[in-house]
Amino acid sequence: MRLQVIRIADRGVPNQERLHLSVIQDATLASYVVLLSRYPTPTGVTSGNLPAFWFPTTLVRAGDQIVLFSGSGNASTVKNANGSTTYFFHWGLKSTVWNQSADCAVVIEAADWAASPQGG
């Protein structure tokens, strides 16, 4: 995995709740999906019927940071003093999602996938 989960910040705070990821190897974000998940036990996660966020095609480099807000907003970037870039994305959910301590984000690298035909 080329991304590292750092933390979920401001859990349950509208328009501030966010997932922070760090890029540890150059990657294309289009291969990554975030699942809303929960810890039903201390060592296992489940997603049930919760939504997922698939990142748009964006090239990122080692040392870059990724911030995914659960709420609405516009994607943007900030160039950092050390030459890295911080990428801001917005899921567009109507309410906060990481409200309980058992709520978590699972990041999956989906390098290979298939979709059903459109309309089929």
N, C-alpha and C positions, 0 to 999 in steps of 0.2 A: 504494500500500500504506500502510495506516494504522499498521502496527506495524513496529518496527525490531528486527532481531536484534542483541543486544548481545554475547553470548558463551555458550559452554558452560562451566560451572564444575565443578570437581572431577570431571573425566573419570575413569570407572572406579571411583569411590569409592561403594560401596553406600550407599543412603539419603541421599546428599549430591549425587550427580550431577544437574545441572539446566541447563535452558535459560533464559536471561534475555532477556526482550523488553521494549521500551519502547513506550508508546503515543504516537504523534506526532500523531494526529487522533482525535477521538471515534469509537468503533466499537462494533459488536456482535461479540463473540468467536465467535458461532455461525457466522460466515462464514470462520473461519480453521482451517486444518488444518496439522499439523506432520508432515512425512515424515522418517523415518530414512533418511539418504542417505550416500553416499560420494563422494569425489573420485577417480574412476579415472584422471583426468588433472588437471593443475593448473587447467584452466579449465572442466571439465565435471563435472556431478553425475549420479548414477544412484541409483535406489531399489531395483531388483531386486524381491524379494518380501518386503520389510521392512514392519513394521506402521506404521500412521498414528494420530495422535491428533487428534480433532476436539473443539475446545473447546465447552463448554456455552454456552447462551445467557446471556451476561453483558455488560452495558453497561459500557464503560470510557471514560475521558476522557483527553484529551491530558495527558501528565505522569505518568499512572499507570504502574506497573511490573507485569509478569507473570512469574512464575517457575513453570516446569513441571519437576517432579521426575520422573525416569524410574521411580522405585520407587513403592511403595504409601504411602498416607496419606489424609488427609481434606482436602478443599478448605477454604481459609480466606482471610481478608483481614486486613490491618493498615492502619489509618489512619496516614499519615505526618504529621510535624510541619508540613510545608509544605502540607497539605490534600489531597495526592494519596493514592492507595490502592495498596497492593501486593497483588496477587492470587496465591495459591499454589494450584497444581493438581498432581495426581499421576497419572501415566500408568498405574501399577500393573503395570509389567513386572517379571518375576521376576529379571532380572539387568541390570546396567548395559549401556548400548548405545553410548555414545560413548567407546570404549576406545582407539581408534587415532587418530593425528593426521589420517588421511584420512576419518574418520567425521564427518558433519556433520548439521545439521538444516536442512531446507528448509521455510519457512513460505509457505503458499499462501493467497491470499484467494479463496475460492470463493463469489462472490456469487450465482451461479446454478448449480443442479445438479439432477439427477433421480435417483431411486432406483427399483430394480425393485420391483414389487408384493410385499407381504409374502407369503411362501410361494410366490412365482412365479418 
